[in-house]
Amino acid sequence: MIRGQKISKCYRIYRHPSDHLKEILSFGRKQFHDPFWAVKDVDLEVPRGCCLGIIGENGSGKSTLLRIIAGVMRPTTGTVSVDGRVSALLELGAGFNPEFTGRENIFLNASILGFTDAETRERVPSIEKFAEIGDFVDRPVKTYSSGMFVRLAFAVAIHMDPDVLVVDEALSVGDFFFQQRCIRRIHQLKHQGVTIIFVSHDLEAVRGLADRAIWMEHGSVRLEGRPDEVVSKYLALMVTRGSKEVMEEEALGKPLEVSPDLDLADEAFARIPRFVASIPNIDHRYGNGKARVQGIGVYNKDGFPVTSVEQGDRLCVRISVDFLDDVQSPNLGFMLRNRLGEDVTGTNVMSEGESLPPARSGAQLSVDFIMDLPFLHAGFYHFSPAVADGTLNQYEMCDWIDNAYAIEVVERAVTYGHIRIPMRVRAV
């Protein structure tokens, strides 16, 4: 269990080096610094076995909060209590002596956590196997690459029988296979009842691993809740702020080549309502309100609404929108998510190389997306429709609805992993 009340961390910012000396000589009577609150009044309660993901922009206070929880840093005000042994994997280099070999650093870290040499020797073979750095384990750490360093650091952290594991961005370091190994190990630790707190810019990792999520902004908690809700609202704010860098605007994308018969018959279109006015489900909704999604429907090749489809079926996804204000560059699209909330695929009008004319206030519009459904793994999937204003790189979200329409994909052929890809097999 981790509890924190009114956790705050303030740094003193001096505009000139001499200001610090002036403040000392004034015996505190005058202040020559500007206070900077990296973390401000954060309340935290993480039960045993919970995995908490922390997201936010750079400088939002995520890493500072982790260091306070790990005991590396003392808060300026507030209290933090952590039950059990804490194993922390913070920035590269923390806790390792660069002059020592990897093996010597293993024993150093273990002794800090209270392990005897005999207990550490029992763990060394497993640590070496997980890290996979070979003979480098007996070489000075200063000769390691960043990837080798984090391999060893992560291996040491997870093999010290932690009650609480604190990880700062380590999941995004190293090659793909090592990242997968780390994620599998974190799942194992969760099942063993280890409390995990991690910071990551990988929002899919937060969705897939975390039981709860916190969105930090300017040192405070802006939102706390289910990972899918917190991540969705965080992404919404990021896109509505627009690009922060000067960049060449990309108005339209390059569509993939499709066969000319990827279409529906006129009789099928006649069965589909011209303007869909129903939304089966709304988990979360956000946008500036200039346009509003009024309906989404999924129809088979004959134009009938469906909620259950087979792999490879032809579908028409129709999204209908009301414009409540003038929208100069309207763009409609959707995201398809699996049952874990992971984004499987998505597209929009501009990504497919098309553009829509400006829409006036009071106008209505429906757009069709016709596809042959991929051979997805059997299960439930959700469409999240959206309407925006702008280009692909510079836009404002008018309306986004999470998980508005659910379909069940029925297996037609055995599918391993997320998707089965059409291919030809040839022996040579």
Contacts in CASP RR format, 6 or more apart in sequence:
PFRMAT RR
TARGET T0000
AUTHOR 0000-0000-0000
METHOD contacts of the structure
MODEL  1
MIRGQKISKCYRIYRHPSDHLKEILSFGRKQFHDPFWAVKDVDLEVPRGC
CLGIIGENGSGKSTLLRIIAGVMRPTTGTVSVDGRVSALLELGAGFNPEF
TGRENIFLNASILGFTDAETRERVPSIEKFAEIGDFVDRPVKTYSSGMFV
RLAFAVAIHMDPDVLVVDEALSVGDFFFQQRCIRRIHQLKHQGVTIIFVS
HDLEAVRGLADRAIWMEHGSVRLEGRPDEVVSKYLALMVTRGSKEVMEEE
ALGKPLEVSPDLDLADEAFARIPRFVASIPNIDHRYGNGKARVQGIGVYN
KDGFPVTSVEQGDRLCVRISVDFLDDVQSPNLGFMLRNRLGEDVTGTNVM
SEGESLPPARSGAQLSVDFIMDLPFLHAGFYHFSPAVADGTLNQYEMCDW
IDNAYAIEVVERAVTYGHIRIPMRVRAV
1 45 0 8 1.000
1 46 0 8 1.000
1 47 0 8 1.000
1 48 0 8 1.000
1 81 0 8 1.000
1 82 0 8 1.000
1 83 0 8 1.000
1 195 0 8 1.000
2 44 0 8 1.000
2 45 0 8 1.000
2 46 0 8 1.000
2 69 0 8 1.000
2 80 0 8 1.000
2 81 0 8 1.000
2 82 0 8 1.000
2 83 0 8 1.000
2 164 0 8 1.000
2 195 0 8 1.000
2 197 0 8 1.000
3 44 0 8 1.000
3 45 0 8 1.000
3 79 0 8 1.000
3 80 0 8 1.000
3 81 0 8 1.000
4 42 0 8 1.000
4 43 0 8 1.000
4 44 0 8 1.000
4 45 0 8 1.000
4 78 0 8 1.000
4 79 0 8 1.000
4 80 0 8 1.000
4 81 0 8 1.000
5 43 0 8 1.000
5 78 0 8 1.000
5 79 0 8 1.000
6 41 0 8 1.000
6 42 0 8 1.000
6 43 0 8 1.000
6 77 0 8 1.000
6 78 0 8 1.000
6 79 0 8 1.000
7 39 0 8 1.000
7 41 0 8 1.000
7 42 0 8 1.000
7 43 0 8 1.000
7 44 0 8 1.000
7 65 0 8 1.000
7 68 0 8 1.000
7 75 0 8 1.000
7 77 0 8 1.000
7 78 0 8 1.000
7 79 0 8 1.000
7 80 0 8 1.000
8 37 0 8 1.000
8 39 0 8 1.000
8 40 0 8 1.000
8 41 0 8 1.000
8 42 0 8 1.000
8 75 0 8 1.000
8 76 0 8 1.000
8 77 0 8 1.000
8 78 0 8 1.000
9 37 0 8 1.000
9 38 0 8 1.000
9 39 0 8 1.000
9 64 0 8 1.000
9 68 0 8 1.000
9 73 0 8 1.000
9 75 0 8 1.000
9 76 0 8 1.000
10 35 0 8 1.000
10 36 0 8 1.000
10 37 0 8 1.000
10 38 0 8 1.000
10 76 0 8 1.000
10 77 0 8 1.000
11 35 0 8 1.000
11 36 0 8 1.000
11 38 0 8 1.000
12 33 0 8 1.000
12 34 0 8 1.000
12 35 0 8 1.000
12 36 0 8 1.000
13 33 0 8 1.000
13 34 0 8 1.000
13 35 0 8 1.000
13 36 0 8 1.000
14 20 0 8 1.000
14 23 0 8 1.000
14 32 0 8 1.000
14 33 0 8 1.000
15 34 0 8 1.000
19 32 0 8 1.000
19 33 0 8 1.000
20 32 0 8 1.000
20 33 0 8 1.000
22 30 0 8 1.000
22 32 0 8 1.000
23 30 0 8 1.000
23 31 0 8 1.000
23 32 0 8 1.000
23 33 0 8 1.000
26 32 0 8 1.000
37 219 0 8 1.000
38 59 0 8 1.000
38 61 0 8 1.000
38 64 0 8 1.000
38 219 0 8 1.000
39 61 0 8 1.000
39 64 0 8 1.000
39 65 0 8 1.000
39 68 0 8 1.000
39 75 0 8 1.000
39 219 0 8 1.000
39 220 0 8 1.000
40 218 0 8 1.000
40 219 0 8 1.000
40 220 0 8 1.000
41 220 0 8 1.000
42 65 0 8 1.000
42 219 0 8 1.000
42 220 0 8 1.000
42 221 0 8 1.000
43 221 0 8 1.000
44 69 0 8 1.000
44 80 0 8 1.000
46 52 0 8 1.000
46 195 0 8 1.000
46 197 0 8 1.000
46 212 0 8 1.000
47 195 0 8 1.000
48 83 0 8 1.000
48 163 0 8 1.000
48 193 0 8 1.000
48 195 0 8 1.000
49 190 0 8 1.000
49 193 0 8 1.000
49 194 0 8 1.000
49 195 0 8 1.000
49 196 0 8 1.000
50 195 0 8 1.000
50 196 0 8 1.000
50 211 0 8 1.000
50 212 0 8 1.000
51 186 0 8 1.000
51 190 0 8 1.000
51 195 0 8 1.000
51 196 0 8 1.000
51 197 0 8 1.000
51 198 0 8 1.000
51 209 0 8 1.000
51 210 0 8 1.000
51 211 0 8 1.000
51 212 0 8 1.000
52 196 0 8 1.000
52 197 0 8 1.000
52 198 0 8 1.000
52 210 0 8 1.000
52 211 0 8 1.000
52 212 0 8 1.000
52 213 0 8 1.000
52 214 0 8 1.000
53 197 0 8 1.000
53 198 0 8 1.000
53 199 0 8 1.000
53 200 0 8 1.000
53 206 0 8 1.000
53 209 0 8 1.000
53 210 0 8 1.000
53 212 0 8 1.000
53 213 0 8 1.000
53 214 0 8 1.000
53 227 0 8 1.000
54 62 0 8 1.000
54 65 0 8 1.000
54 66 0 8 1.000
54 197 0 8 1.000
54 198 0 8 1.000
54 199 0 8 1.000
54 200 0 8 1.000
54 213 0 8 1.000
54 214 0 8 1.000
54 216 0 8 1.000
55 62 0 8 1.000
55 199 0 8 1.000
55 200 0 8 1.000
55 201 0 8 1.000
55 203 0 8 1.000
55 206 0 8 1.000
55 213 0 8 1.000
55 214 0 8 1.000
55 215 0 8 1.000
55 216 0 8 1.000
55 230 0 8 1.000
55 231 0 8 1.000
55 234 0 8 1.000
56 62 0 8 1.000
56 201 0 8 1.000
56 215 0 8 1.000
56 216 0 8 1.000
56 217 0 8 1.000
56 234 0 8 1.000
57 217 0 8 1.000
59 219 0 8 1.000
60 216 0 8 1.000
60 217 0 8 1.000
60 218 0 8 1.000
60 219 0 8 1.000
61 216 0 8 1.000
61 219 0 8 1.000
62 168 0 8 1.000
62 199 0 8 1.000
62 216 0 8 1.000
63 90 0 8 1.000
63 91 0 8 1.000
63 168 0 8 1.000
63 169 0 8 1.000
63 199 0 8 1.000
64 73 0 8 1.000
64 219 0 8 1.000
65 216 0 8 1.000
65 219 0 8 1.000
66 88 0 8 1.000
66 90 0 8 1.000
66 166 0 8 1.000
66 168 0 8 1.000
66 197 0 8 1.000
66 199 0 8 1.000
67 73 0 8 1.000
67 90 0 8 1.000
68 74 0 8 1.000
68 75 0 8 1.000
68 80 0 8 1.000
69 80 0 8 1.000
69 82 0 8 1.000
69 86 0 8 1.000
69 164 0 8 1.000
69 166 0 8 1.000
69 197 0 8 1.000
70 86 0 8 1.000
70 88 0 8 1.000
70 90 0 8 1.000
70 166 0 8 1.000
71 80 0 8 1.000
71 82 0 8 1.000
71 86 0 8 1.000
71 88 0 8 1.000
72 88 0 8 1.000
72 90 0 8 1.000
72 94 0 8 1.000
82 164 0 8 1.000
83 163 0 8 1.000
83 164 0 8 1.000
84 163 0 8 1.000
84 164 0 8 1.000
85 113 0 8 1.000
85 160 0 8 1.000
85 161 0 8 1.000
85 162 0 8 1.000
85 163 0 8 1.000
85 164 0 8 1.000
86 162 0 8 1.000
86 163 0 8 1.000
86 164 0 8 1.000
86 165 0 8 1.000
86 166 0 8 1.000
87 113 0 8 1.000
87 157 0 8 1.000
87 158 0 8 1.000
87 160 0 8 1.000
87 162 0 8 1.000
87 164 0 8 1.000
87 165 0 8 1.000
87 166 0 8 1.000
88 94 0 8 1.000
88 157 0 8 1.000
88 165 0 8 1.000
88 166 0 8 1.000
88 167 0 8 1.000
89 150 0 8 1.000
89 153 0 8 1.000
89 154 0 8 1.000
89 157 0 8 1.000
89 165 0 8 1.000
89 166 0 8 1.000
89 167 0 8 1.000
89 168 0 8 1.000
89 170 0 8 1.000
90 166 0 8 1.000
90 168 0 8 1.000
91 168 0 8 1.000
92 146 0 8 1.000
92 149 0 8 1.000
92 150 0 8 1.000
92 153 0 8 1.000
92 173 0 8 1.000
93 149 0 8 1.000
93 153 0 8 1.000
95 105 0 8 1.000
95 108 0 8 1.000
95 109 0 8 1.000
96 102 0 8 1.000
96 105 0 8 1.000
96 108 0 8 1.000
96 109 0 8 1.000
96 141 0 8 1.000
96 149 0 8 1.000
96 153 0 8 1.000
97 104 0 8 1.000
97 105 0 8 1.000
97 108 0 8 1.000
97 141 0 8 1.000
98 140 0 8 1.000
98 141 0 8 1.000
98 142 0 8 1.000
99 140 0 8 1.000
99 141 0 8 1.000
99 142 0 8 1.000
100 108 0 8 1.000
100 140 0 8 1.000
100 141 0 8 1.000
101 137 0 8 1.000
101 138 0 8 1.000
101 139 0 8 1.000
101 140 0 8 1.000
101 141 0 8 1.000
102 136 0 8 1.000
102 137 0 8 1.000
102 138 0 8 1.000
102 139 0 8 1.000
102 140 0 8 1.000
102 141 0 8 1.000
102 152 0 8 1.000
103 124 0 8 1.000
103 137 0 8 1.000
103 138 0 8 1.000
105 141 0 8 1.000
105 152 0 8 1.000
105 156 0 8 1.000
106 120 0 8 1.000
106 123 0 8 1.000
106 124 0 8 1.000
106 127 0 8 1.000
106 152 0 8 1.000
106 156 0 8 1.000
107 117 0 8 1.000
107 120 0 8 1.000
109 156 0 8 1.000
109 160 0 8 1.000
110 119 0 8 1.000
110 120 0 8 1.000
110 123 0 8 1.000
110 156 0 8 1.000
110 160 0 8 1.000
111 117 0 8 1.000
111 120 0 8 1.000
113 160 0 8 1.000
115 123 0 8 1.000
115 160 0 8 1.000
123 159 0 8 1.000
123 160 0 8 1.000
126 155 0 8 1.000
126 159 0 8 1.000
127 152 0 8 1.000
127 155 0 8 1.000
127 156 0 8 1.000
127 159 0 8 1.000
128 134 0 8 1.000
128 137 0 8 1.000
128 155 0 8 1.000
130 151 0 8 1.000
130 154 0 8 1.000
130 155 0 8 1.000
130 158 0 8 1.000
130 159 0 8 1.000
130 181 0 8 1.000
130 185 0 8 1.000
131 137 0 8 1.000
131 148 0 8 1.000
131 151 0 8 1.000
131 152 0 8 1.000
131 154 0 8 1.000
131 155 0 8 1.000
132 151 0 8 1.000
132 178 0 8 1.000
133 144 0 8 1.000
133 148 0 8 1.000
133 151 0 8 1.000
133 152 0 8 1.000
136 143 0 8 1.000
136 144 0 8 1.000
136 148 0 8 1.000
137 152 0 8 1.000
141 149 0 8 1.000
141 152 0 8 1.000
144 152 0 8 1.000
146 173 0 8 1.000
146 174 0 8 1.000
147 173 0 8 1.000
147 174 0 8 1.000
147 175 0 8 1.000
147 178 0 8 1.000
150 170 0 8 1.000
150 173 0 8 1.000
150 174 0 8 1.000
151 174 0 8 1.000
151 178 0 8 1.000
153 170 0 8 1.000
154 167 0 8 1.000
154 170 0 8 1.000
154 182 0 8 1.000
157 165 0 8 1.000
157 167 0 8 1.000
158 165 0 8 1.000
158 185 0 8 1.000
158 189 0 8 1.000
162 189 0 8 1.000
162 194 0 8 1.000
163 194 0 8 1.000
163 195 0 8 1.000
164 194 0 8 1.000
164 195 0 8 1.000
164 196 0 8 1.000
164 197 0 8 1.000
165 186 0 8 1.000
165 189 0 8 1.000
165 194 0 8 1.000
165 195 0 8 1.000
165 196 0 8 1.000
165 197 0 8 1.000
165 198 0 8 1.000
166 196 0 8 1.000
166 197 0 8 1.000
166 198 0 8 1.000
167 196 0 8 1.000
167 197 0 8 1.000
167 198 0 8 1.000
167 199 0 8 1.000
168 198 0 8 1.000
168 199 0 8 1.000
169 199 0 8 1.000
169 200 0 8 1.000
169 201 0 8 1.000
170 182 0 8 1.000
170 198 0 8 1.000
171 179 0 8 1.000
171 182 0 8 1.000
171 183 0 8 1.000
171 186 0 8 1.000
171 198 0 8 1.000
171 200 0 8 1.000
171 202 0 8 1.000
171 205 0 8 1.000
172 179 0 8 1.000
172 200 0 8 1.000
172 201 0 8 1.000
172 202 0 8 1.000
172 205 0 8 1.000
183 205 0 8 1.000
183 209 0 8 1.000
186 196 0 8 1.000
186 198 0 8 1.000
186 209 0 8 1.000
187 209 0 8 1.000
189 196 0 8 1.000
190 196 0 8 1.000
190 209 0 8 1.000
196 209 0 8 1.000
198 209 0 8 1.000
198 210 0 8 1.000
200 206 0 8 1.000
203 231 0 8 1.000
203 234 0 8 1.000
203 235 0 8 1.000
204 342 0 8 1.000
204 343 0 8 1.000
206 213 0 8 1.000
206 227 0 8 1.000
206 230 0 8 1.000
206 231 0 8 1.000
207 227 0 8 1.000
207 228 0 8 1.000
207 231 0 8 1.000
207 340 0 8 1.000
207 341 0 8 1.000
207 342 0 8 1.000
208 227 0 8 1.000
208 340 0 8 1.000
208 341 0 8 1.000
208 342 0 8 1.000
210 227 0 8 1.000
211 227 0 8 1.000
212 224 0 8 1.000
212 225 0 8 1.000
212 226 0 8 1.000
212 227 0 8 1.000
213 224 0 8 1.000
213 225 0 8 1.000
213 226 0 8 1.000
213 227 0 8 1.000
213 230 0 8 1.000
213 231 0 8 1.000
214 221 0 8 1.000
214 223 0 8 1.000
214 224 0 8 1.000
214 225 0 8 1.000
214 230 0 8 1.000
215 221 0 8 1.000
215 222 0 8 1.000
215 223 0 8 1.000
215 224 0 8 1.000
215 230 0 8 1.000
215 233 0 8 1.000
215 234 0 8 1.000
216 222 0 8 1.000
223 229 0 8 1.000
223 230 0 8 1.000
223 233 0 8 1.000
223 234 0 8 1.000
224 230 0 8 1.000
228 283 0 8 1.000
228 341 0 8 1.000
228 402 0 8 1.000
229 283 0 8 1.000
229 284 0 8 1.000
232 284 0 8 1.000
232 286 0 8 1.000
232 400 0 8 1.000
232 402 0 8 1.000
233 284 0 8 1.000
233 286 0 8 1.000
236 286 0 8 1.000
236 287 0 8 1.000
236 397 0 8 1.000
236 400 0 8 1.000
239 388 0 8 1.000
239 395 0 8 1.000
239 396 0 8 1.000
239 397 0 8 1.000
240 287 0 8 1.000
240 288 0 8 1.000
240 396 0 8 1.000
240 397 0 8 1.000
242 394 0 8 1.000
242 395 0 8 1.000
242 396 0 8 1.000
243 393 0 8 1.000
243 394 0 8 1.000
247 393 0 8 1.000
249 391 0 8 1.000
249 393 0 8 1.000
249 394 0 8 1.000
250 391 0 8 1.000
250 392 0 8 1.000
250 393 0 8 1.000
251 329 0 8 1.000
251 350 0 8 1.000
251 355 0 8 1.000
251 391 0 8 1.000
251 392 0 8 1.000
252 350 0 8 1.000
252 353 0 8 1.000
252 354 0 8 1.000
252 355 0 8 1.000
252 392 0 8 1.000
253 350 0 8 1.000
253 351 0 8 1.000
253 352 0 8 1.000
253 353 0 8 1.000
253 392 0 8 1.000
254 353 0 8 1.000
255 351 0 8 1.000
255 352 0 8 1.000
255 353 0 8 1.000
255 354 0 8 1.000
262 314 0 8 1.000
262 370 0 8 1.000
262 371 0 8 1.000
262 372 0 8 1.000
263 370 0 8 1.000
264 299 0 8 1.000
264 301 0 8 1.000
264 303 0 8 1.000
264 314 0 8 1.000
264 316 0 8 1.000
264 370 0 8 1.000
265 301 0 8 1.000
265 302 0 8 1.000
267 302 0 8 1.000
268 299 0 8 1.000
268 301 0 8 1.000
268 302 0 8 1.000
268 303 0 8 1.000
268 316 0 8 1.000
269 303 0 8 1.000
271 299 0 8 1.000
271 302 0 8 1.000
271 303 0 8 1.000
271 304 0 8 1.000
272 299 0 8 1.000
272 303 0 8 1.000
272 316 0 8 1.000
272 318 0 8 1.000
273 318 0 8 1.000
274 366 0 8 1.000
275 294 0 8 1.000
275 320 0 8 1.000
275 364 0 8 1.000
275 366 0 8 1.000
276 294 0 8 1.000
276 295 0 8 1.000
276 296 0 8 1.000
276 297 0 8 1.000
276 318 0 8 1.000
276 319 0 8 1.000
276 320 0 8 1.000
276 366 0 8 1.000
277 294 0 8 1.000
277 295 0 8 1.000
277 320 0 8 1.000
278 295 0 8 1.000
278 297 0 8 1.000
279 293 0 8 1.000
279 294 0 8 1.000
279 295 0 8 1.000
279 296 0 8 1.000
279 401 0 8 1.000
279 404 0 8 1.000
279 405 0 8 1.000
280 296 0 8 1.000
280 404 0 8 1.000
280 405 0 8 1.000
280 406 0 8 1.000
281 382 0 8 1.000
281 403 0 8 1.000
281 404 0 8 1.000
281 405 0 8 1.000
281 406 0 8 1.000
282 401 0 8 1.000
282 402 0 8 1.000
282 404 0 8 1.000
283 401 0 8 1.000
283 402 0 8 1.000
283 403 0 8 1.000
284 401 0 8 1.000
284 402 0 8 1.000
285 399 0 8 1.000
285 400 0 8 1.000
285 401 0 8 1.000
285 402 0 8 1.000
286 397 0 8 1.000
286 399 0 8 1.000
286 400 0 8 1.000
287 396 0 8 1.000
287 397 0 8 1.000
287 398 0 8 1.000
287 399 0 8 1.000
287 400 0 8 1.000
288 396 0 8 1.000
288 397 0 8 1.000
288 398 0 8 1.000
289 324 0 8 1.000
289 325 0 8 1.000
289 398 0 8 1.000
289 399 0 8 1.000
290 323 0 8 1.000
290 324 0 8 1.000
290 325 0 8 1.000
290 326 0 8 1.000
290 327 0 8 1.000
290 389 0 8 1.000
290 396 0 8 1.000
290 398 0 8 1.000
291 321 0 8 1.000
291 322 0 8 1.000
291 323 0 8 1.000
291 324 0 8 1.000
291 325 0 8 1.000
291 327 0 8 1.000
291 330 0 8 1.000
291 359 0 8 1.000
291 387 0 8 1.000
291 389 0 8 1.000
291 398 0 8 1.000
291 399 0 8 1.000
292 321 0 8 1.000
292 322 0 8 1.000
292 324 0 8 1.000
292 387 0 8 1.000
292 398 0 8 1.000
292 399 0 8 1.000
293 319 0 8 1.000
293 320 0 8 1.000
293 321 0 8 1.000
293 385 0 8 1.000
293 386 0 8 1.000
293 387 0 8 1.000
293 399 0 8 1.000
293 401 0 8 1.000
293 404 0 8 1.000
294 320 0 8 1.000
294 321 0 8 1.000
294 322 0 8 1.000
294 364 0 8 1.000
295 319 0 8 1.000
295 320 0 8 1.000
295 385 0 8 1.000
295 404 0 8 1.000
296 317 0 8 1.000
296 318 0 8 1.000
296 319 0 8 1.000
296 320 0 8 1.000
296 334 0 8 1.000
296 383 0 8 1.000
296 385 0 8 1.000
296 401 0 8 1.000
296 404 0 8 1.000
296 405 0 8 1.000
297 305 0 8 1.000
297 317 0 8 1.000
297 318 0 8 1.000
297 319 0 8 1.000
297 405 0 8 1.000
298 305 0 8 1.000
298 306 0 8 1.000
298 307 0 8 1.000
298 309 0 8 1.000
298 315 0 8 1.000
298 316 0 8 1.000
298 317 0 8 1.000
298 383 0 8 1.000
298 405 0 8 1.000
298 407 0 8 1.000
299 305 0 8 1.000
299 306 0 8 1.000
299 315 0 8 1.000
299 316 0 8 1.000
299 317 0 8 1.000
299 318 0 8 1.000
300 306 0 8 1.000
300 309 0 8 1.000
300 313 0 8 1.000
300 314 0 8 1.000
300 315 0 8 1.000
300 316 0 8 1.000
301 313 0 8 1.000
301 314 0 8 1.000
301 315 0 8 1.000
301 316 0 8 1.000
303 316 0 8 1.000
306 315 0 8 1.000
306 407 0 8 1.000
307 406 0 8 1.000
307 407 0 8 1.000
307 408 0 8 1.000
308 407 0 8 1.000
308 408 0 8 1.000
308 410 0 8 1.000
309 315 0 8 1.000
309 373 0 8 1.000
309 407 0 8 1.000
309 408 0 8 1.000
309 409 0 8 1.000
309 410 0 8 1.000
310 409 0 8 1.000
310 410 0 8 1.000
310 411 0 8 1.000
310 412 0 8 1.000
311 373 0 8 1.000
311 374 0 8 1.000
311 375 0 8 1.000
311 376 0 8 1.000
311 378 0 8 1.000
311 409 0 8 1.000
311 410 0 8 1.000
311 411 0 8 1.000
311 412 0 8 1.000
311 413 0 8 1.000
311 415 0 8 1.000
311 420 0 8 1.000
312 372 0 8 1.000
312 373 0 8 1.000
312 374 0 8 1.000
312 375 0 8 1.000
312 412 0 8 1.000
313 372 0 8 1.000
313 373 0 8 1.000
314 370 0 8 1.000
314 371 0 8 1.000
314 372 0 8 1.000
314 373 0 8 1.000
315 370 0 8 1.000
315 371 0 8 1.000
315 372 0 8 1.000
315 373 0 8 1.000
316 368 0 8 1.000
316 369 0 8 1.000
316 370 0 8 1.000
317 334 0 8 1.000
317 368 0 8 1.000
317 369 0 8 1.000
317 370 0 8 1.000
317 371 0 8 1.000
317 383 0 8 1.000
318 366 0 8 1.000
318 367 0 8 1.000
318 368 0 8 1.000
318 369 0 8 1.000
319 332 0 8 1.000
319 333 0 8 1.000
319 334 0 8 1.000
319 366 0 8 1.000
319 367 0 8 1.000
319 369 0 8 1.000
319 385 0 8 1.000
319 387 0 8 1.000
320 364 0 8 1.000
320 365 0 8 1.000
320 366 0 8 1.000
321 330 0 8 1.000
321 332 0 8 1.000
321 364 0 8 1.000
321 365 0 8 1.000
321 366 0 8 1.000
321 367 0 8 1.000
321 387 0 8 1.000
321 399 0 8 1.000
322 362 0 8 1.000
322 363 0 8 1.000
322 364 0 8 1.000
323 330 0 8 1.000
323 359 0 8 1.000
323 360 0 8 1.000
323 361 0 8 1.000
323 362 0 8 1.000
323 363 0 8 1.000
323 364 0 8 1.000
323 365 0 8 1.000
324 361 0 8 1.000
324 362 0 8 1.000
325 361 0 8 1.000
326 358 0 8 1.000
326 359 0 8 1.000
326 360 0 8 1.000
326 361 0 8 1.000
327 358 0 8 1.000
327 359 0 8 1.000
327 387 0 8 1.000
327 389 0 8 1.000
327 398 0 8 1.000
328 358 0 8 1.000
328 389 0 8 1.000
328 390 0 8 1.000
329 355 0 8 1.000
329 356 0 8 1.000
329 358 0 8 1.000
329 389 0 8 1.000
329 390 0 8 1.000
329 391 0 8 1.000
329 395 0 8 1.000
330 356 0 8 1.000
330 358 0 8 1.000
330 359 0 8 1.000
330 365 0 8 1.000
330 387 0 8 1.000
330 388 0 8 1.000
330 389 0 8 1.000
331 348 0 8 1.000
331 349 0 8 1.000
331 350 0 8 1.000
331 356 0 8 1.000
331 387 0 8 1.000
331 388 0 8 1.000
331 389 0 8 1.000
331 390 0 8 1.000
331 392 0 8 1.000
331 395 0 8 1.000
332 348 0 8 1.000
332 349 0 8 1.000
332 356 0 8 1.000
332 365 0 8 1.000
332 367 0 8 1.000
332 385 0 8 1.000
332 386 0 8 1.000
332 387 0 8 1.000
333 346 0 8 1.000
333 347 0 8 1.000
333 348 0 8 1.000
333 349 0 8 1.000
333 367 0 8 1.000
333 369 0 8 1.000
333 385 0 8 1.000
333 386 0 8 1.000
333 387 0 8 1.000
334 346 0 8 1.000
334 347 0 8 1.000
334 348 0 8 1.000
334 369 0 8 1.000
334 383 0 8 1.000
334 384 0 8 1.000
334 385 0 8 1.000
334 386 0 8 1.000
335 343 0 8 1.000
335 345 0 8 1.000
335 346 0 8 1.000
335 383 0 8 1.000
335 384 0 8 1.000
335 386 0 8 1.000
336 343 0 8 1.000
336 344 0 8 1.000
336 345 0 8 1.000
336 346 0 8 1.000
336 381 0 8 1.000
336 382 0 8 1.000
336 383 0 8 1.000
336 384 0 8 1.000
337 343 0 8 1.000
337 344 0 8 1.000
337 381 0 8 1.000
337 382 0 8 1.000
337 384 0 8 1.000
337 403 0 8 1.000
338 344 0 8 1.000
338 376 0 8 1.000
338 377 0 8 1.000
338 379 0 8 1.000
338 380 0 8 1.000
338 381 0 8 1.000
338 418 0 8 1.000
339 379 0 8 1.000
339 380 0 8 1.000
339 381 0 8 1.000
341 382 0 8 1.000
344 376 0 8 1.000
344 381 0 8 1.000
344 418 0 8 1.000
344 419 0 8 1.000
345 374 0 8 1.000
347 369 0 8 1.000
348 386 0 8 1.000
348 388 0 8 1.000
349 355 0 8 1.000
349 356 0 8 1.000
349 367 0 8 1.000
350 391 0 8 1.000
350 392 0 8 1.000
351 392 0 8 1.000
356 365 0 8 1.000
356 367 0 8 1.000
359 365 0 8 1.000
373 409 0 8 1.000
374 419 0 8 1.000
374 420 0 8 1.000
375 412 0 8 1.000
375 413 0 8 1.000
375 415 0 8 1.000
375 419 0 8 1.000
375 420 0 8 1.000
375 421 0 8 1.000
375 422 0 8 1.000
376 409 0 8 1.000
376 415 0 8 1.000
376 418 0 8 1.000
376 419 0 8 1.000
377 409 0 8 1.000
377 411 0 8 1.000
377 415 0 8 1.000
377 417 0 8 1.000
377 418 0 8 1.000
377 419 0 8 1.000
378 409 0 8 1.000
378 410 0 8 1.000
378 411 0 8 1.000
378 415 0 8 1.000
379 408 0 8 1.000
379 409 0 8 1.000
380 406 0 8 1.000
380 407 0 8 1.000
380 408 0 8 1.000
380 409 0 8 1.000
381 406 0 8 1.000
381 407 0 8 1.000
381 408 0 8 1.000
381 409 0 8 1.000
382 402 0 8 1.000
382 403 0 8 1.000
382 404 0 8 1.000
382 405 0 8 1.000
382 406 0 8 1.000
382 407 0 8 1.000
383 403 0 8 1.000
383 404 0 8 1.000
383 405 0 8 1.000
383 406 0 8 1.000
383 407 0 8 1.000
384 400 0 8 1.000
384 401 0 8 1.000
384 402 0 8 1.000
384 403 0 8 1.000
384 404 0 8 1.000
385 400 0 8 1.000
385 401 0 8 1.000
385 404 0 8 1.000
385 405 0 8 1.000
386 397 0 8 1.000
386 399 0 8 1.000
386 400 0 8 1.000
386 401 0 8 1.000
387 398 0 8 1.000
387 399 0 8 1.000
388 395 0 8 1.000
388 396 0 8 1.000
388 397 0 8 1.000
388 398 0 8 1.000
389 395 0 8 1.000
389 396 0 8 1.000
389 398 0 8 1.000
390 396 0 8 1.000
413 420 0 8 1.000
414 420 0 8 1.000
END
